[in-house]
Each structure stands twice: as C-alpha cells, then as structure tokens.
Amino acid sequence: MSKFDPKQFIQTLTLDPGVYRMLDAQGKLLYVGKAKNLKKRVAAYFNRGKRSPRLTKMIAQTAAIETTVTNTEAEALLLENNLIKRHRPRYNILLRDDKSYPYIFISSEHKYPQITFYRGKRERKGRYFGPYASPGAARSALNLLQKVFRVRQCDDYFFSHRSRPCLQYQIDRCSGPCVGLIDEGSYRNEIEAAIEFLEGNSHALIDRYVHAMDKASAELDYETAAHCRNKIEMLRKVSEQQYVSAQAGDVDIAAIESEGEVACVQVFNIRAGMNLGNKSYFPKIPDIASEEKIIAAFLGQYYLTHGIPEEIILSHRPEEVGLLQQMLSNQAGRKVSIVCAPRSKRARWLDIARKNATGALQGKLASKAGLMQRFEAVQDELGLEFVPQRIECFDVSHTRGEAAVASCVVFEQDGPIKTDYRYFNIEGVQAGDDYAAMHQALTRRYIRLKKGEGKLPDMLLIDGGKGQVTQARDVLAELQVEGVCIVGVAKGPQRKAGQENLIVADNRHPVQLAPHSLALRLIQQIRDEAHRFAIGGHRKRRARARVTSPLENIAGLGPKRRQNLLKHFGGMRGISRAGVEEIAKVPGVSRHLAQAIYQEVHSH
C-alpha cells in the first residue's frame, strides 16, 4: 500500500457538502466528520499550525480518508451521527447509551389486553408509550397504572393457565380477568382509560369519573360512587406527582456540565405534559472540548434512537444550531424548535436540569469512574442490551439451619445504597433448605416492591447456582416482574475467587469471566457485600435466640407457669428430656399446653 499523500488527495476532493472518514493503516475507523465544503474542511487538518495533542496523534495515524458526498449539510450531519453511532470511532465524542429503551406496552391481540414494561424491538402489535428516561421511571408509571386501573401484566401463557387469581389480584393490582372476575366490556373500559391517561388526558378522565360518581350517588349506587371517588383521588395524586403542565406538549430539556475530560448531560423527557423522568449521560470525550461542541455531538447521536419532541430546551447554544434544528426537523418530518434562552416556567425547568447535571458530575468525579466502568463491563461481557442502573443481590446465612437470615444489598452506579439494604428472617421452612429460604426472601422482597415500596432492579444477583436461579425466576414469574436480568454466582470447582461460574437465566451454559475482568470484580464486590450483610444479620438473630427462652414463644404460658416448669424440672435441660405426660403433671399446665411446650422445646 502506497503512503498516503494528503496534498494529492485534497486535490481530488469536491466543494460539495458531505462526510469524511479517517482510517488507520489497518483500515480501522479513527474519526468521522461532516463538512459544508469537503475540500476546505479536510485541507484544514493538514495546514501547518498549532494542533491539540489529540489531533496531532490522529493525523499521524491517518493512512487513508474516505468521503461521501451529500445533497445538503443537514444530510451530512445525519449521516455523520449514524456512522458515529454504528462504528464508535476512537477520536469522536461518543454517547455511551443503552441499546434499547423502556416503554409501557399495551397489547392489542387479546380480548383482555396486557399492559406491561417492554424493552426491545417494537415488533408486537399494540400501543407503545415512551420511551422513558430510565427503567425506574417506566416501572414507576406502570405501578401507578396498576393501582388506578387494575389491569393485568401477565403474559398470555400465564393468563390462560390460571385456575385461581394470582398474587396480583390478592394485593389489589389486578381485576382477575383470568378467572372471569370482570367482564370483557368492563375490562375494555379500564384499558381505554389507561390509554387516555398515558396520552396525557388525565383531566378529561377525572371529569368523566366525577360525572359517573355523581350519577351513581343520585341512583343510590354508593358502592360504584365510592369506587369512582377512589379513582379520582388516585388520579389527582398521580397528576400532582407526574404532570409538569397540561399545555407542555412534548419537550426535552438537556443541560450539560463538564470538568476536564468528564462531561455530564442531564436529559428530562416531558411527553403530553407528563414528566417521564430524567437520566444522566456521560459521553466519552477523547479530548477537552467546549460544552457547546459536546452537546451538539450528543444531540445528534441521542435522537437517532429517541423520539424527537416538538421542542428541545438547552443550557448551551450548540455550534451550528440552525443546522442541527434542520436535521432534526427533517428526521422527524415536522418542525422541531431548539430553545437556548427559555423564559418563565421553562427557565425553571432548565435550572432544575442544570442542578441535576452539576450533582451528577460531582458524583462522577468523586472517585466513581472506576465503578461506572465496571457496570459498563457487565453489559459488555454478559451481552446485555443495557447498562444495569441498579443491581440487587441476595444471600442466605445460617448455622446448620439455625436462625436463617437472607440479605438483600443494593448497588447503583454511584456505589452501594445502604438505605435500601434489607434483612429477611426466614420462618416456616425446613432447616438447611436454602432453596425454600431464597424463595421466601425473594417473594417478600418483590411483593413489597410491586406495592410501590421501593424501586425494582435491572439485575438480580443470587449467591448460588441453577437451583437458586430457578427459585428467583419462579418468584418473578409469579409476581409478573419483567425486565430484570437474573444471574447466579456459583463458586468454581476449587471454591476460589476468580473461578466463579455465572448462571444467567435462560442461558444454557454458564459464563466464566477472566479473573481480572472488571465485570467479575463488580459481581464479586456485590456478592461479598451480600454475604457480609447476611452473616451480620444471622449472628444478631442467633444471639437473640440464645439469650431468649423458647418458653417465651408459647401462647398461654405466662411468667408464673414458666417459673413452675423450671422449678419442677430443674431447668431447660430437664424440660427437654420430659414427655408430654410428665409436663402435664405440672400445676396449671393442661395436656394441650403440655403438647405445645413439648413441640416448641423440641423444635430448637
């Protein structure tokens, strides 16, 4: 291959707009750029003058340049962002983002439609609402929908094989269509009301329920009136929590803060006046760049995979803002406005986004970069469609079955969230049955989360192998918790750190990561924290049990009778050796109470 001659190459270039791609000697893409005038733009790279270290290094590695001519500069900008998104060149500003985004999905191929969390290609027939800024925001909205409208989340197979209502019905989150507890017409009304709510028409929905309540009251149908009243109260509460403005329309607010080579873009999504949540993005910046340049590069890539709103409010005015606005308008097929100096209410929204960006950036800089890399490594090495935002890990600790305690620890990309840690004292399972203990702990945890008492994770780690993973999968299926990746952490053949096998639910073969893997280090860190927390809980429970007499747990056995028992048999050892007949001879102890005492003493 002949040596690249930039001067000769530049002579062949056109004056038209287009995209240029710089490649190294192996043909690997180094950089993608767009130009209004290809010849002038490419020539500028090779003119003598002061260059940044990054640019000097890139030019030194460039062994070839390819170009694509376009009709307009806006087309060139769109092509540039598509190529950056697809090839992720080393020297471009890159948006590291999830491969898929969360939606709320309502099926249309069933007489009792399903409403559920959805992530992936939009291939199923039905209505999609979103995308939401994060899985947490989508699940929060879904939880609110279930409280108000009581529609099913289970898949069609689960629905068709029910003979009695599931836990969702028992905790008042479903109307039980699987067993005919609601007729098709009434259920369809609930679905249509849920759709109207998701479309942002909550005020009209509330007015309709007010009218229905008044009508039912006039007809002395107080049960229906009370039902309507409860829905009105819940809808108004939801509106206060989620609606920014009834006239807001579709708006995105993006604010950027940067320090050195670290930048944070905070994006708030408002659709039909409803706040769908916010998310922090940390673009990969190959060199120090202006905030205006970073946000321009970010927006071009971000809107390749996100719905484009009518209005975008920005904290900084991007370079070539008119060109960016034209590209987005062409892409959306309608006019898109970019506002960089909002007033009144929109100025307050932008101020909130700025504060969030500043806080997220400071958190990132406070020695959290390594942890973020580990979360990203989990996505890459396990082949996930998203970077986990929240990971929960469970472990069970006991001493030969005594005082079993399950622990739950929570990690997010800023580290452990210790306020969300939980203990679960295991009751009513056979001593040493770790599967049953894990099933009980997971059920108790996720029933609470389904009731809205916390946030669901993106990934669930289980300290154990296939059996424990099966328990986790069964629990989440029963509770219809979707979008959670289940991974078991099984000890290797020699039970040494670094030899763990990862049992990913629905994968046939376990995954074994390299001992130095960043993903494995994060999983080990979270697993070890769950183990430490479980041991602490177990020791506390065991200590309490050993200083407490089992006689104190028996109903009907007060202090005086306990004292008589201990005196009669000379202490607990004597009681444990006695039979039911002997215990019944103690004054004040009936045969029924003697049987209860015998069972309690011999269960320890």
Disulfide bonds with the S-S distance in Angstrom:
none
